[in-house]
Amino acid sequence: MTSVVQFRMDSNDKEILETMLKDMGLDLGTAFRMFAAKVLKTGEIPFSITSSIDPDTIWTKEDEKAYKKALKELERGETISHEEMRQKLGL
């Protein structure tokens, strides 16, 4: 007999996690079943799986929305110079 396990996580984090797991040849379900099996067998989290992907380099839906917004602002001429940006940031 099997049971369904559900939990909530940040959508952006889930998207990044799915990309990293795919790089390792895994999907979310398989990764969490592996995790559960090891915890049940050893009573600890004794394994390490790594990804060659830097999470900060993954293009997410959130990044896409920000890019499209910035592109529209650029097309409307809503830009500031590098010097204005430095002043605004106090640099």
Steps between C-alpha positions, in 0.01 A plus 500: 500500500627850419414846627512841340729753668444866421671814620530861394816679397585825327424472126831656400692260729306205353587604146870528587495170691337319207767635263782392730349154556452455126874567460557208740260274309226521762149636532348636823315182588805277456723737695263514796445122497881455510520744790223321694652155441840609635351671805289194578795263459765698689312747720710781350566685177826330400533581132604788284383562145630804320412686184742673267243776451537822698143579622562870438542433127163331441258714297162484680150622415559780750816601309305489173233733639762747627680489165179570305413787735846653460482459121164682488642781716797525265271512195301783663822691564475455877874474557759674713870546441771303676594813694139557608484141623824542696362815664170329576685213668737736681811362333 
